[in-house]
């Protein structure tokens, strides 16, 4: 149970601190830095972060399903 609590806290921290994950590919960065207006670069960064959320949600859902199945089998064995 303690491991689950620690993992939950880490997962929540990664979701609540997206500013540390502002990164781009080198070609996108070169094109966006050459522009004078930085609002386009901010929009690209935000789009990348939004697209990153879905794989984590899918993996989290699969992990929860496996955890629930494992706990159910453990309960049935007792």
N, C-alpha and C positions, 0 to 999 in steps of 0.2 A: 504494500500500500504506500510505503514511503517513496519507493521508486516512481510510482505513478504520480504522486504529488510533485516530485521534483521535475519529472518530464512535463507535466502540465504547466508548471511555473515557467520552465524554459520555453515551451511552445508559445505561451502567452507573451513572454518578453520579446520573442522574435516577431510576433505579429504586431506588437504595440510600438516597436522601434524601427519603422521602415526607412527612416532617413539615413541610417547607416548603410543601407544597401543600394545607394544611388550609383549605378555603374552602367556602362554602355560598351558596345563593341568598338573597336578602334576606328572603323570607317565612319560609323555614326557620330562618334565624338569629333572626328576631324571635320566633318561637314557642319555639324552644329556649332563648333567653336569658331568657324570662319564667319558665321553670321553675326551681325551686330546685336540682334534681338535675342535675348536669352529665354524668352517665354516658350519658344519652340523646344529648346533643350529641356526645360522643366516639364513640358507636356510629354516628351518622349520618355523621360525618367519615370513619370507617374504611370504611363502606359505599361512600361516594363514591370513595374511593381505590381500593378493590378493583374497582369498576366501570370506573374509568379505565384499568386495566391492559389489558383486552381489546382496545380499539382500537389501542393501541400494539403489542401482540403481532401483531395482524392486519396492520398497516402494516409492521412489521418483517419478517414472513413474506413479504409480497408484495415488499418491497424486496430480500430475500435471493434470492427466485426470479428477479427481474429481473436482479440482479447475477450470479447463477449462469448464467443464459441468455446474458447479454452476454459473460461470460468464455468460455463454451463456443463461441460463434460466433467470438470473437476467436482462439481456439486453432485452430478449423477453417480459418480463413482463412490462417493461417501455414503 
